[in-house]
Each structure stands twice: as structure tokens, then as C-alpha cells.
Amino acid sequence: MDSIKKLFLNNKKWAESMELKYPGFFEELSKQQSPEFLWIGCSDSRVPANEIVGLLPGELFVHRNVANLVIHTDINCLSVIQFAVDILKVKHVIVCGHYGCGGILTAMKNNQNGLIDNWLRYIQDIYRVNTEELNKIADTNDRADRLAELNVIRQLLNIADSTIIREAWRRGQEVDIHGWIYGISNGILKDLNCSLNSKSESLQKGYLSGS
């Protein structure tokens, strides 16, 4: 069977199964979306955002890119964040990295890969800032996993320092930002305990000045 045709058949089966489980689901879904969460994750095909947290379509607003980066010049990502915060009024923004991240490993190898090197340079910058800690980790995979954690924390700080979040907090909107990491080998999420909100300004400033 043609691989593309298979996708359409899979889609039909999925739509039929969803309608059986939740009668009227698509009719209701088409009327509006009101997710409580924005998920910023990696493009890795092994990390399906909705399935990981057991949420249905319409319950999780999602942005994904290589290595879950939030860069202040990335209008695509920033537009997603602004739409989620200002229009959808999400209450939680989640940055979720994952162990065994190909983007992280590629950045650590520092080979020439073409266009993607410009993107991965941001991860290499995080490595340079944390060289002392990371170089103490002998195993390459363990070092990459720690860099993946540090990357999540850095991206969380970038979100907190964005004009979008700062303005939302200034006007009293409640938006919490969370940093998580996902274990592909066991399917379990880990909270990195670096959450920020409008009431944790001193914590935010501490992170920003030290990262």
C-alpha cells in the first residue's frame, strides 16, 4: 500500500473511533478552541505532545521546533506564544525537552551540518556557559541529557523575559511557565522544578542574572 494512502486510511479510522468514543466530538471541536496549556516542545517524532499528557485535540496548543528553542528573533515561535497568551488566554506555558535529543547531540558534536548549525548555535552557547558542570560528566549521553535540562531552563527564562509574558504579568494575567523533560526510554515526564509566574519575580531575576 502506498504510504501516503495509508495515512488517509489511518485518519479515517481515527476519526471514526473518536466519534464512537465521544459522540459529537468534532462538531463541538469545530466551534472553538479553549486550551488551558501551551506546549513548546521538540519536533522529534517520538514526542507526541497530546498523547504524553493524555489530552484530547483542542486541549493543548502546540509549538514544536528542533530542540524546543525559544529565540527572541523567532517570529514564528513568538507569534504562537502571543496568540496563546493574548487571544486564547492559556494559564500555563510548558517548555518540554526530552532525553536523547538529536538536536542536543548534534550541537555537542560541533560538526558542519549546514543551515541547522545556525539554529544549534544557541545550544552551543548554553554549553559554553555551563562548561565546567558539563565537562565533569564523563558519559556523553548523560552529558547530553544534562544539557537538555539546562536548555529547557534557558528557554523558560527566554519566555519569562519576553515582552509578551512581561506585559501579561504587568496587566495581572495569570500565566505560569513550567520546565519539563520527557524520557523517551520510559515515557515519563520529569518536572525540573523551575516554574515561574508573576509572583516569583525575585526568582526570575535570580535566574536571569545567573544564566
C-alpha positions as CSV (number, residue, x, y, z in Angstrom):
1,M,0.0,0.0,0.0
2,D,1.2,3.5,-0.8
3,S,2.5,5.1,2.4
4,I,0.6,8.3,1.8
5,K,-2.7,6.5,1.1
6,K,-2.2,4.6,4.4
7,L,-2.1,7.9,6.2
8,F,-5.6,8.8,4.9
9,L,-6.9,5.4,5.8
10,N,-5.5,5.8,9.3
11,N,-7.1,9.2,9.5
12,K,-10.5,7.9,8.6
13,K,-10.2,5.1,11.2
14,W,-9.1,7.6,13.8
15,A,-11.9,10.0,13.1
16,E,-14.5,7.1,13.3
17,S,-13.0,5.8,16.6
18,M,-13.1,9.3,18.1
19,E,-16.7,9.8,17.2
20,L,-17.6,6.4,18.7
21,K,-15.8,7.3,22.0
22,Y,-17.0,10.9,22.1
23,P,-20.2,11.4,20.1
24,G,-20.4,14.9,18.6
25,F,-16.8,15.5,19.4
26,F,-15.8,17.0,16.1
27,E,-18.9,19.2,15.9
28,E,-18.1,20.7,19.3
29,L,-14.4,21.0,18.4
30,S,-15.1,22.9,15.3
31,K,-16.9,25.7,17.2
32,Q,-13.9,26.9,19.2
33,Q,-10.7,26.0,20.9
34,S,-10.1,27.0,24.5
35,P,-6.9,25.2,25.7
36,E,-5.5,25.9,29.1
37,F,-2.0,24.9,28.1
38,L,0.6,26.0,25.6
39,W,3.2,23.3,24.9
40,I,6.6,24.2,23.4
41,G,8.4,21.1,22.5
42,C,10.9,19.4,20.2
43,S,10.0,18.3,16.7
44,D,11.2,14.8,17.4
45,S,8.7,12.3,16.1
46,R,9.0,10.2,19.3
47,V,7.5,13.0,21.5
48,P,3.7,13.4,20.7
49,A,2.6,16.2,22.9
50,N,-1.1,15.4,23.3
51,E,-0.6,11.7,23.9
52,I,2.1,12.2,26.5
53,V,-0.2,14.2,28.8
54,G,-3.4,12.4,27.8
55,L,-5.2,15.4,26.4
56,L,-7.6,15.5,23.5
57,P,-7.4,17.7,20.4
58,G,-8.4,21.2,21.5
59,E,-7.0,20.9,25.0
60,L,-3.3,21.7,24.2
61,F,-1.9,24.4,22.0
62,V,1.4,23.2,20.5
63,H,4.5,24.7,19.0
64,R,7.4,22.5,18.1
65,N,10.9,23.0,16.6
66,V,14.3,21.3,16.7
67,A,15.4,21.2,20.4
68,N,12.5,23.2,21.7
69,L,14.2,26.6,21.4
70,V,12.6,30.0,22.2
71,I,14.6,32.7,20.5
72,H,13.8,36.3,20.7
73,T,14.1,36.8,16.9
74,D,12.0,33.8,16.0
75,I,8.7,35.5,15.0
76,N,7.1,32.1,14.4
77,C,7.5,31.0,18.0
78,L,6.8,34.4,19.5
79,S,3.6,34.6,17.4
80,V,2.4,31.3,18.8
81,I,3.2,32.4,22.4
82,Q,1.4,35.8,21.9
83,F,-1.7,34.1,20.3
84,A,-1.8,31.6,23.1
85,V,-1.4,34.2,25.9
86,D,-3.3,37.2,24.5
87,I,-6.0,35.5,22.4
88,L,-6.5,32.0,23.9
89,K,-5.7,33.1,27.4
90,V,-3.8,30.0,28.3
91,K,-2.9,29.7,32.0
92,H,0.2,27.6,31.6
93,V,3.1,27.6,29.2
94,I,5.2,24.4,29.2
95,V,8.6,24.1,27.7
96,C,9.3,20.3,27.3
97,G,12.6,18.9,26.2
98,H,13.5,15.3,26.1
99,Y,16.4,13.0,26.9
100,G,18.2,11.6,23.9
101,C,17.5,14.7,21.9
102,G,19.1,14.6,18.4
103,G,19.4,18.4,18.3
104,I,21.3,18.4,21.6
105,L,23.7,15.6,20.5
106,T,24.3,17.2,17.1
107,A,25.2,20.6,18.8
108,M,27.6,18.8,21.1
109,K,29.4,17.1,18.2
110,N,30.1,20.6,16.6
111,N,30.3,19.2,13.1
112,Q,29.4,21.1,9.9
113,N,25.8,20.3,9.0
114,G,24.7,23.3,7.0
115,L,21.8,25.6,7.8
116,I,20.9,23.8,11.0
117,D,24.2,24.9,12.6
118,N,22.9,28.4,12.9
119,W,20.0,27.1,14.9
120,L,22.0,24.8,17.1
121,R,24.5,27.6,17.9
122,Y,22.1,28.6,20.7
123,I,22.5,25.3,22.3
124,Q,26.3,25.5,22.0
125,D,26.1,28.9,23.8
126,I,24.3,27.2,26.7
127,Y,27.1,24.6,26.8
128,R,29.8,27.3,26.9
129,V,28.0,29.0,29.9
130,N,27.8,25.6,31.7
131,T,31.1,24.1,30.5
132,E,32.5,23.4,34.0
133,E,29.5,21.5,35.1
134,L,29.0,19.6,31.8
135,N,32.6,18.6,31.4
136,K,32.6,16.8,34.7
137,I,30.1,14.3,33.3
138,A,32.1,11.6,31.6
139,D,29.4,9.7,29.7
140,T,28.4,11.6,26.5
141,N,24.8,10.6,26.7
142,D,24.5,11.6,30.3
143,R,26.2,14.9,29.5
144,A,23.7,15.4,26.6
145,D,20.8,14.7,28.9
146,R,22.0,17.3,31.4
147,L,22.5,19.8,28.6
148,A,18.9,19.1,27.5
149,E,17.7,20.0,31.0
150,L,19.8,23.2,31.0
151,N,18.4,24.0,27.6
152,V,14.8,23.8,28.9
153,I,15.6,26.1,31.8
154,R,17.2,28.6,29.4
155,Q,14.2,28.6,27.1
156,L,11.8,29.0,30.1
157,L,13.8,32.1,31.0
158,N,13.6,33.4,27.5
159,I,9.8,33.1,27.6
160,A,9.7,34.9,31.0
161,D,11.9,37.7,29.7
162,S,9.7,38.1,26.5
163,T,7.6,41.3,26.1
164,I,4.6,39.0,25.7
165,I,4.8,37.5,29.2
166,R,6.1,40.6,30.9
167,E,3.1,42.6,29.5
168,A,0.7,39.8,30.5
169,W,2.1,39.8,34.1
170,R,2.0,43.6,34.2
171,R,-1.7,43.6,33.5
172,G,-2.3,41.0,36.1
173,Q,-2.9,38.0,33.8
174,E,-2.1,34.7,35.5
175,V,0.3,32.7,33.3
176,D,2.7,30.1,34.8
177,I,5.7,28.9,32.9
178,H,7.0,25.4,33.5
179,G,10.1,23.4,32.5
180,W,9.7,19.7,31.9
181,I,11.7,16.9,30.3
182,Y,10.5,13.7,28.8
183,G,12.1,10.3,29.0
184,I,11.7,8.5,25.6
185,S,13.0,5.3,27.2
186,N,10.2,5.1,29.8
187,G,7.5,7.6,28.6
188,I,7.7,9.6,31.9
189,L,7.7,13.3,32.3
190,K,10.0,15.0,34.8
191,D,9.4,18.4,36.4
192,L,12.6,20.4,36.5
193,N,11.2,22.5,39.3
194,C,12.0,25.8,37.7
195,S,8.4,27.2,37.2
196,L,7.9,30.9,37.2
197,N,4.9,33.2,37.4
198,S,4.1,36.8,38.1
199,K,4.6,36.3,41.8
200,S,8.1,34.8,41.5
201,E,9.8,38.0,40.3
202,S,12.8,37.6,42.6
203,L,13.3,34.0,41.5
204,Q,13.0,35.1,37.9
205,K,15.6,37.9,38.3
206,G,18.0,35.5,40.0
207,Y,17.8,33.0,37.2
208,L,18.2,35.7,34.5
209,S,21.2,37.2,36.1
210,G,22.9,33.9,36.6
211,S,22.3,32.2,33.3
